[in-house]
Amino acid sequence: MVRTDVTVAQRIVERLAGDALRHVDVHDPRTYARVLREGSIGLGESYADGWWDADDLTAFLRACHRRSARFHPVLDPLHRAVSPLLDPVARLRRPDPGRDARNVRAHYDLGNDMFEHILDATMAYSCGVFEHPGASLEAASTAKLDRLGRMLELTPDDHVLEIGTGWGSFAVHAAQRYGCRVTTTTISERQLEFARRRVRAAGLDDRVEVLGVDYRELQGTFDKAIAVEMIEAVDWRDYEEFFRACRARIRDDGLLVLQAIVIGDDAFDRTKRSTDFIKATIFPGGCLPSVGALTRAATRHAELRLVHLDDIGTHYPETLRRWRTNLLEQRASLARIGLDERFVRLWSFYFSYCEAAFEERYLTDVQVALAAPAWRAGERAATTAPTLRAHHGSDRWLQRATGN
C-alpha cells in the first residue's frame, strides 16, 4: 500500500473512532487499512499481530462499542424489515452435525491444559455469580452452579440431561450437591476425555454418565434438562430443532434450564447474519440468541413456556477480567505447551472485547427456566425447592420476552 493510501485510511479511522484513539499506540500504520477492510476482525487480528497496543484495552473497546452503537438505530430496523424475505432462503441450509462438531472442536479442543491455566478449579467456562466483592472465581462459579441447581428444583430422585458437558463442572456438582443422576453429552473429544476422567476420580460413575453424541442423537426420557452457555453454538436456523429435541427428552412435567449469553431482540436480525471478530476467530459457527428468539422457538415449536428468567450479566465483566488475568499471568506456562505470544494477545483481545460488550450492556447473560405443559412449581421438589426471584433486572427481560 502506498503512503497516500495509509494516510487516507488513517484519517478515516480517526474520524470514525474519534476520542477512542486516545487509548491507542499504533506501531504499524497498516492497522488503519486492515480495520477499514475487515472491521472488528481486522482490529482483533492486528492486535494479536502486535500492530497496536492500548493503555487500557477494555476502555478502548468500550469506546468503540459506543461509537458503533450510533448506527444501530438505523441498521437494526433495516435488518428486521428484510428478514421475512431473507430468512426463508437462509433456512434452506440443511442441518449438518458434522459441521457443528468441527466448529465446536475448533474452540474447545484447543487443549484441556490450556483451559486449566485460565479457568478456576471447577473448570466452569461460563459466567460466575460474585455474591460479594471479595469472592474468588471458584466461589463465583460454584454460586452459579448452585443457582442452576435450585432453578431446576433438583432432588436425589431426578435424572438430569445436560447438553454440553464442558469439563464436567455442572454434572459433578449436581451429583455431589443434590444426589441426582446426570447424563451429560459433549461433541468435543478433549472435553469428553477430561470429563470422564473427572467423574471417575470423583467416584461418581454410578451417578454420572458422560456421552460423546450430538444432542439430536440422544435417546431416553429425563426428569429435567439443562444447557449452560451451549445454545450460543447453535445456529439460529436450528433453534426449533434444538427445542424439539430437548422437549422430546423430558417428561411432560419436566423443566429445561438454559444459561445463555444473549443480545437484545432489536439487534438479533442484524447480528445473526453478520460475522464479527468472535465468529471469525474464536467461535466459528457461533450465534448469539436473543431472549425473544429463544422463547418464540421454544413456545411455538416445542410446547415449552417461559416460567422464570434471571439476568446475571452484570457478573460477566468480572468473570472475564479474572480469566484474562489468569491468561496473562500464565504466559510462560502457556508458551511451554506451545501457545505463543500471538495466541495470548488474541485471547486477551477476546476477553476484553467481550468484557466491553457486557460493560456497555450490549450483551447480557440470562438463566432461563422453560417448563413442559404439566410442570407445576415445587410439586416434584423436596426441601431443595428454590425461591425464584428476579435478579439484576430480570423483570425487564421477562416483559420483553413475553410481551407483557
C-alpha positions as CSV (number, residue, x, y, z in Angstrom):
1,M,0.0,0.0,0.0
2,V,1.4,3.4,-0.9
3,R,1.8,6.2,1.6
4,T,-1.2,8.2,0.5
5,D,-3.5,5.1,1.0
6,V,-2.2,4.7,4.5
7,T,-2.8,8.4,5.2
8,V,-6.3,8.3,3.8
9,A,-7.1,5.1,5.8
10,Q,-5.7,6.7,9.0
11,R,-7.8,9.8,8.6
12,I,-11.0,7.7,8.0
13,V,-10.3,5.5,11.0
14,E,-9.5,8.6,13.2
15,R,-12.8,10.2,12.2
16,L,-14.8,7.0,12.9
17,A,-13.0,6.2,16.2
18,G,-12.9,9.8,17.5
19,D,-11.5,10.2,21.0
20,A,-11.4,6.4,21.5
21,L,-8.0,6.5,19.9
22,R,-6.5,8.4,22.8
23,H,-6.0,4.9,24.4
24,V,-4.1,3.6,21.5
25,D,-0.5,3.4,20.3
26,V,-0.3,2.3,16.7
27,H,3.1,0.5,15.9
28,D,2.3,-0.4,12.3
29,P,0.3,2.0,10.0
30,R,-1.1,-0.9,8.1
31,T,-3.5,-1.2,11.0
32,Y,-5.8,1.5,9.7
33,A,-6.4,-0.1,6.3
34,R,-6.9,-3.5,7.9
35,V,-9.5,-2.2,10.2
36,L,-11.3,-0.4,7.4
37,R,-11.3,-3.6,5.3
38,E,-12.1,-6.1,8.0
39,G,-13.8,-4.2,10.8
40,S,-13.6,-5.9,14.2
41,I,-11.9,-8.9,12.7
42,G,-9.0,-6.8,11.4
43,L,-9.0,-4.9,14.8
44,G,-8.5,-8.1,16.8
45,E,-6.1,-9.8,14.3
46,S,-3.9,-6.7,14.1
47,Y,-3.8,-6.5,17.9
48,A,-2.8,-10.2,18.0
49,D,0.0,-9.5,15.5
50,G,1.3,-6.7,17.7
51,W,0.5,-3.9,15.3
52,W,-1.0,-1.7,18.1
53,D,-1.4,-1.6,21.8
54,A,-3.8,0.2,24.2
55,D,-3.1,1.6,27.7
56,D,-6.5,0.2,28.7
57,L,-7.7,-2.3,26.1
58,T,-11.2,-2.7,27.6
59,A,-11.7,1.0,27.9
60,F,-10.8,1.4,24.2
61,L,-13.1,-1.3,23.1
62,R,-15.9,0.1,25.2
63,A,-15.4,3.4,23.4
64,C,-15.6,1.6,20.1
65,H,-18.9,0.0,21.1
66,R,-20.3,3.4,22.0
67,R,-19.2,4.8,18.6
68,S,-20.6,1.9,16.6
69,A,-23.9,1.9,18.6
70,R,-24.8,5.2,17.0
71,F,-25.6,3.3,13.7
72,H,-27.7,0.6,15.3
73,P,-31.0,2.5,15.4
74,V,-30.7,2.8,11.6
75,L,-29.3,-0.7,10.8
76,D,-31.5,-2.8,13.2
77,P,-34.9,-1.8,11.7
78,L,-33.5,-2.4,8.2
79,H,-32.4,-5.9,9.0
80,R,-35.8,-6.7,10.7
81,A,-37.6,-5.4,7.6
82,V,-35.7,-7.7,5.2
83,S,-35.8,-10.7,7.5
84,P,-39.1,-12.0,6.1
85,L,-37.5,-12.1,2.6
86,L,-34.1,-13.4,3.6
87,D,-34.9,-15.9,6.3
88,P,-36.8,-18.4,4.1
89,V,-33.8,-18.6,1.8
90,A,-31.3,-18.8,4.6
91,R,-33.3,-21.7,6.1
92,L,-32.7,-23.8,3.0
93,R,-29.3,-24.6,4.5
94,R,-29.5,-28.2,5.8
95,P,-28.6,-29.1,9.3
96,D,-25.1,-30.6,9.5
97,P,-24.0,-32.3,12.7
98,G,-20.6,-32.8,11.2
99,R,-20.1,-29.1,10.6
100,D,-21.4,-28.3,14.1
101,A,-18.9,-30.7,15.6
102,R,-16.0,-29.2,13.6
103,N,-17.0,-25.7,14.8
104,V,-17.2,-26.8,18.4
105,R,-13.9,-28.6,18.3
106,A,-12.1,-25.7,16.7
107,H,-12.6,-23.9,20.1
108,Y,-12.9,-26.4,22.8
109,D,-10.3,-28.9,21.5
110,L,-7.5,-26.3,21.8
111,G,-6.4,-28.3,24.8
112,N,-7.6,-29.1,28.3
113,D,-4.3,-28.0,29.7
114,M,-4.8,-24.6,28.1
115,F,-8.2,-24.1,29.7
116,E,-6.8,-25.4,33.1
117,H,-4.4,-22.4,33.0
118,I,-7.3,-19.9,32.5
119,L,-10.3,-21.3,34.4
120,D,-10.7,-22.0,38.2
121,A,-10.7,-25.4,39.8
122,T,-14.4,-26.0,38.9
123,M,-13.4,-25.7,35.2
124,A,-16.6,-23.7,34.6
125,Y,-16.4,-21.8,31.4
126,S,-19.4,-19.6,31.8
127,C,-20.5,-16.5,33.8
128,G,-20.0,-16.8,37.6
129,V,-22.0,-15.1,40.2
130,F,-20.0,-13.0,42.6
131,E,-22.0,-12.9,45.8
132,H,-19.7,-10.4,47.4
133,P,-16.8,-8.3,46.1
134,G,-14.1,-10.4,47.5
135,A,-15.4,-13.7,46.2
136,S,-12.9,-15.9,44.4
137,L,-13.6,-17.0,40.8
138,E,-14.1,-20.6,42.1
139,A,-16.7,-19.4,44.6
140,A,-18.5,-17.4,41.9
141,S,-18.6,-20.5,39.7
142,T,-19.9,-22.6,42.5
143,A,-22.6,-20.0,43.3
144,K,-23.6,-20.1,39.7
145,L,-23.9,-23.9,39.7
146,D,-26.0,-23.7,42.9
147,R,-28.4,-21.2,41.3
148,L,-28.9,-23.5,38.4
149,G,-29.5,-26.5,40.7
150,R,-32.1,-24.6,42.6
151,M,-33.8,-23.3,39.5
152,L,-34.0,-27.0,38.3
153,E,-35.5,-27.9,41.7
154,L,-33.1,-30.8,41.8
155,T,-33.7,-33.8,44.2
156,P,-32.0,-37.1,44.7
157,D,-34.8,-38.7,42.6
158,D,-34.1,-36.7,39.5
159,H,-32.3,-37.9,36.4
160,V,-31.0,-34.8,34.6
161,L,-29.9,-34.5,31.0
162,E,-27.1,-32.0,30.3
163,I,-26.4,-30.9,26.8
164,G,-22.9,-29.5,26.6
165,T,-20.7,-31.1,29.2
166,G,-17.9,-28.6,29.2
167,W,-15.3,-30.0,31.6
168,G,-17.9,-31.6,33.8
169,S,-18.5,-28.8,36.3
170,F,-22.3,-29.0,36.4
171,A,-22.6,-32.7,36.2
172,V,-20.1,-33.3,39.1
173,H,-21.6,-30.5,41.2
174,A,-25.2,-31.6,40.7
175,A,-24.4,-35.3,41.6
176,Q,-22.4,-34.3,44.7
177,R,-24.6,-31.5,45.9
178,Y,-28.1,-32.8,45.1
179,G,-27.5,-36.5,44.8
180,C,-29.2,-36.7,41.4
181,R,-28.2,-38.8,38.4
182,V,-26.8,-36.9,35.4
183,T,-26.4,-37.9,31.8
184,T,-24.3,-35.3,30.0
185,T,-23.1,-35.1,26.4
186,T,-20.4,-33.3,24.5
187,I,-19.2,-33.4,20.9
188,S,-15.7,-32.1,22.0
189,E,-13.3,-35.0,22.1
190,R,-11.0,-33.3,24.6
191,Q,-13.8,-32.4,26.9
192,L,-15.2,-36.0,26.7
193,E,-11.9,-37.4,27.7
194,F,-11.4,-34.9,30.6
195,A,-15.0,-35.2,31.9
196,R,-14.9,-39.0,32.1
197,R,-11.6,-38.9,34.0
198,R,-13.0,-36.3,36.4
199,V,-16.2,-38.3,37.0
200,R,-14.1,-41.4,37.7
201,A,-11.8,-39.5,40.1
202,A,-14.8,-38.2,42.0
203,G,-16.2,-41.7,42.4
204,L,-19.4,-40.7,40.6
205,D,-19.5,-43.4,37.9
206,D,-22.8,-44.7,39.4
207,R,-24.4,-41.3,39.2
208,V,-22.9,-39.5,36.1
209,E,-22.7,-40.8,32.6
210,V,-20.7,-38.9,30.0
211,L,-21.7,-39.4,26.4
212,G,-20.0,-38.2,23.2
213,V,-23.1,-37.7,20.9
214,D,-24.9,-34.8,19.3
215,Y,-28.0,-33.6,21.1
216,R,-30.1,-34.7,18.1
217,E,-29.0,-38.3,18.6
218,L,-29.9,-38.6,22.3
219,Q,-32.4,-41.2,23.5
220,G,-34.4,-41.8,26.6
221,T,-36.6,-39.7,28.9
222,F,-35.3,-37.5,31.7
223,D,-36.9,-35.5,34.6
224,K,-35.1,-32.3,33.7
225,A,-32.6,-30.9,31.2
226,I,-30.0,-28.2,31.2
227,A,-27.6,-26.4,28.8
228,V,-25.1,-24.0,30.2
229,E,-23.9,-21.5,27.6
230,M,-24.2,-24.1,24.9
231,I,-27.0,-22.5,22.9
232,E,-24.5,-20.0,21.5
233,A,-23.1,-22.8,19.4
234,V,-26.5,-23.5,17.8
235,D,-27.2,-21.6,14.6
236,W,-30.4,-19.5,14.7
237,R,-31.9,-21.7,11.9
238,D,-31.6,-24.7,14.3
239,Y,-33.4,-23.3,17.3
240,E,-36.7,-25.0,16.6
241,E,-34.9,-28.4,16.2
242,F,-32.9,-27.8,19.4
243,F,-36.0,-27.2,21.5
244,R,-37.9,-30.0,19.9
245,A,-35.0,-32.4,20.7
246,C,-35.0,-31.1,24.3
247,R,-38.7,-31.4,24.7
248,A,-38.6,-35.0,23.3
249,R,-36.2,-36.0,26.1
250,I,-38.0,-34.6,29.2
251,R,-41.2,-35.7,30.9
252,D,-44.5,-33.8,30.5
253,D,-43.9,-32.3,33.9
254,G,-40.2,-31.7,33.1
255,L,-38.2,-28.5,33.2
256,L,-35.5,-27.2,30.9
257,V,-33.0,-24.6,32.2
258,L,-30.7,-22.6,29.9
259,Q,-27.9,-20.2,30.8
260,A,-27.2,-18.1,27.7
261,I,-25.3,-15.1,26.5
262,V,-27.9,-13.0,24.7
263,I,-28.1,-9.9,22.6
264,G,-31.1,-7.6,22.5
265,D,-34.1,-8.5,20.5
266,D,-33.7,-5.4,18.4
267,A,-30.2,-6.4,17.3
268,F,-30.8,-10.1,16.7
269,D,-31.7,-9.9,13.0
270,R,-28.6,-7.8,12.3
271,T,-26.1,-9.9,14.2
272,K,-27.4,-13.4,13.2
273,R,-26.3,-12.6,9.6
274,S,-23.1,-10.7,10.3
275,T,-19.6,-12.0,11.1
276,D,-17.5,-10.3,13.7
277,F,-14.2,-11.0,15.5
278,I,-15.7,-13.7,17.7
279,K,-17.4,-15.6,14.9
280,A,-14.4,-15.4,12.6
281,T,-11.6,-16.0,15.1
282,I,-12.8,-17.6,18.3
283,F,-16.2,-19.4,17.9
284,P,-16.7,-20.4,14.2
285,G,-20.4,-21.0,13.6
286,G,-21.4,-19.2,16.7
287,C,-24.7,-17.3,17.0
288,L,-25.8,-15.2,20.0
289,P,-29.5,-15.6,20.6
290,S,-32.0,-13.1,22.0
291,V,-34.5,-13.9,24.7
292,G,-37.3,-13.3,22.2
293,A,-35.8,-15.6,19.6
294,L,-35.3,-18.4,22.2
295,T,-38.8,-18.1,23.7
296,R,-40.5,-18.0,20.4
297,A,-38.8,-21.1,19.2
298,A,-39.5,-22.9,22.5
299,T,-43.1,-22.0,22.8
300,R,-44.2,-22.3,19.1
301,H,-42.3,-25.5,18.3
302,A,-41.7,-27.4,21.5
303,E,-44.6,-26.8,24.0
304,L,-42.3,-25.1,26.4
305,R,-43.2,-22.0,28.3
306,L,-41.0,-19.4,30.0
307,V,-41.6,-19.6,33.7
308,H,-38.5,-17.8,35.1
309,L,-35.6,-15.6,34.0
310,D,-32.7,-14.2,35.9
311,D,-30.3,-11.6,34.3
312,I,-26.8,-12.3,35.7
313,G,-25.0,-10.3,33.0
314,T,-23.5,-7.7,35.4
315,H,-21.3,-10.5,36.8
316,Y,-19.7,-11.3,33.4
317,P,-17.2,-8.4,33.2
318,E,-15.6,-9.6,36.5
319,T,-15.6,-13.2,35.3
320,L,-13.9,-12.2,32.1
321,R,-11.4,-10.0,33.9
322,R,-10.4,-12.9,36.1
323,W,-9.9,-15.2,33.1
324,R,-7.8,-12.5,31.3
325,T,-5.7,-12.0,34.4
326,N,-5.1,-15.8,34.6
327,L,-4.2,-15.8,30.9
328,L,-1.6,-13.0,31.2
329,E,-0.1,-14.4,34.4
330,Q,0.3,-17.8,32.8
331,R,2.2,-16.6,29.7
332,A,5.3,-18.6,30.4
333,S,3.4,-21.8,31.2
334,L,1.3,-21.4,28.1
335,A,4.4,-21.0,26.0
336,R,5.7,-24.3,27.4
337,I,2.7,-26.1,26.0
338,G,3.1,-24.5,22.6
339,L,0.8,-21.4,22.8
340,D,2.9,-18.4,21.7
341,E,2.6,-14.7,22.4
342,R,0.3,-14.2,19.4
343,F,-2.2,-16.6,21.0
344,V,-2.0,-14.8,24.3
345,R,-2.6,-11.5,22.6
346,L,-5.5,-12.9,20.6
347,W,-7.2,-14.3,23.6
348,S,-6.5,-11.2,25.7
349,F,-8.3,-9.2,23.0
350,Y,-11.1,-11.8,23.0
351,F,-11.7,-11.4,26.8
352,S,-11.5,-7.6,26.6
353,Y,-13.8,-7.5,23.6
354,C,-16.4,-9.5,25.5
355,E,-15.9,-7.6,28.7
356,A,-16.5,-4.3,26.9
357,A,-19.7,-5.6,25.3
358,F,-21.1,-6.7,28.8
359,E,-20.0,-3.4,30.4
360,E,-21.9,-1.5,27.8
361,R,-24.9,-3.8,28.3
362,Y,-24.8,-4.6,24.6
363,L,-24.8,-8.3,25.8
364,T,-26.1,-9.9,28.9
365,D,-26.3,-13.4,30.4
366,V,-29.5,-15.0,31.5
367,Q,-30.6,-18.1,33.3
368,V,-33.9,-19.2,31.9
369,A,-36.4,-21.9,33.0
370,L,-38.7,-23.3,30.4
371,A,-41.4,-25.7,31.5
372,A,-43.2,-28.6,29.8
373,P,-47.1,-28.4,29.9
374,A,-47.7,-30.5,33.1
375,W,-44.9,-28.8,35.2
376,R,-46.0,-27.1,38.4
377,A,-43.6,-25.2,40.6
378,G,-42.3,-27.2,43.5
379,E,-44.6,-30.2,43.1
380,R,-41.8,-32.7,42.5
381,A,-39.2,-30.8,44.6
382,A,-38.5,-31.7,48.2
383,T,-36.5,-29.5,50.6
384,T,-34.3,-28.2,47.8
385,A,-37.2,-26.3,46.1
386,P,-35.9,-22.8,45.3
387,T,-37.4,-19.4,45.9
388,L,-37.2,-18.0,42.4
389,R,-36.8,-14.3,42.4
390,A,-35.9,-11.6,39.9
391,H,-32.2,-10.8,39.8
392,H,-30.4,-7.9,38.2
393,G,-33.3,-6.6,36.1
394,S,-34.8,-9.9,35.0
395,D,-38.3,-8.3,35.1
396,R,-37.3,-6.2,32.1
397,W,-36.2,-9.2,30.1
398,L,-39.2,-11.2,31.1
399,Q,-41.5,-8.4,29.9
400,R,-39.7,-8.2,26.6
401,A,-39.8,-12.0,26.1
402,T,-43.5,-12.4,26.9
403,G,-44.8,-9.1,25.6
404,N,-46.3,-8.2,29.0
